[in-house]
């Protein structure tokens, strides 16, 4: 810690004590007295006009800490040198602030002990105003004090106090610390003298920079006699006094980086000797025992090493490290809080984004549900329409099948009548020629009709396949409905074409029936001729034997039933018919 920072803490206590109404301001007259006392204690020439000159532009009202600081820095602290007695400076500031804030009647410690605790507080407090001591430094001070009093540190007791402290404010002011020490909370079982000695030892180490102290024997430089002295080791010197009360100082051993300390063998009846060699003088000292000797050698070597490295006292370096660690932890905590804040902000933004996405998904789901409902409604309507069309087609097809069945029945009846006529007039030879020719024509008509019926059956199968295709197309997915609709239209066109062809076949069949009727008429004419011929035969008593029907074996079966002649007869008739047709063709040419 720099000298200026140490001085400012004590001056802040004094300035605060002068602020009687706690308004943060002090009158100029009081500041003049304070400035004069500071200059006197720190051995700085005091200029009484400087304060008035500094505040000449201000009114006559009181001055705040911020207003007093420029004057303090410029006219006092910038001129100060480390040649004054720090203890006198602290005593002066302590006198100003203790008069207002310290209640000695309720404390178990003396005013001098309270002053030492006040100095220790200034040393361990944070560099922020108002001054406070954090929990870590409180524990450090209490540990030091307990060790100095020769007691044992009770961790549980301090943990309870830490919890109580954290629940309140996690820090202490100087007057709260003095009250804590004066109440004996952490010195139970110790008398006042032990507590006072412990406070003094901690004060000596932390404030006076005493690294080690104790009685040892010193060999004189002139008379070479051994005398007991109270030695006090500081970072840059070893002072020795007549007694422990430090009332009479006998001399100093100035240390520097070139000094060294070493152990000496026993001689002249003296044991536990150590030798301190400095640039100007050397000293022989005898410790009380080997342990004390080794402790002093190690302590002096530590001081010399610190001087060589230019480092401060161990307790000051340790305090700086603790502060740096707290600053790092505070920075890490602030960074962590900042990161947590950023993460929270990002999380909130993410939550908003997720909420927006959820709303968008809900809207999309609603829209999709509405679209699906419309699609299902459309699909249902199309299915109902298809069912109606199919029912209509089924009715039409049923009617057509009934008509075809009726026509087939009538045709079978016609065929049966023809068969009966063929059996009746089978024996008439002359009439058979005309009958055979009629039969040939009838056979051609039958073949034509059979072909027409086969074509009709084929068209009916195609129509059934088209119908089955339409039923399969209806069960396809919605995505293929448009194509299926086109195919259905094409198949309906094909069905219409097939129906048209069926109508044409029906017309052709009607034509065939008309031809058949013509043939029947010819057959009836032939029958009439036969009857006339038979009548003539009966009148002329001629012996005429009718031609009998041929063998019944090999009878042909046509679409209209059993044929009236055999296959051999059919071949002969075809041959005769071809020859006759050839002759007619030649004659016509």
Buried (B, 14 or more C-beta within 10 A) or exposed (E): BEEEEBBBBBBBBBBBBBBEEEEEBBBBEBBBEBBBBBBBBBBBEBEEEBBEEBBEEEEEEBBBBEBBBEBBEEBBBEEBEEEBEBEEBBBBBBEBBBEEBBEEEEBBBBEEBBBBBBBBBBBBBBEEEEBBBBBBBBBBBBBBBBBBBEBEEEEEEBEEBBEEBEEEEEBBBBBBBBBBBBEBEBBEEBEEEBBBBBBBBBBBBBBBBBBBBBBBBBBEEEEEEBEBBBBBBBBBBBBBBBEEEBEEEEEEBEBEEEBEBEEBEEEEEBBBBBBBEBEEEEBBBBBBEEEBBBBBBEBBBBBBEBBEEEEBBBBBEEBEEBBEEBEEEEEEEEEEEEEEEEEEEEEEEEEEEEEEEEEEEEEEEEEEEEEEEEEEEEEEEBEEEBEEBBEEBEEEBEEBEEEBEEBEEEBEEBBEEBBEBBEEBBBBEBBBEBBBBBBBBBBEBBEBBBBBBEBBEEBBEBBEEBBEBBEEBBEEEEEEBEEBEEBBEEBBEBBEEBBEBBEEBBEBBEBBBEBBEEBBEBBEEBBEBBEEBBEEEEEEEEEEEEEEBEEEEEEEEBEBBEBBBBEEBBEEBEEBBEEEEEEEEEEEE
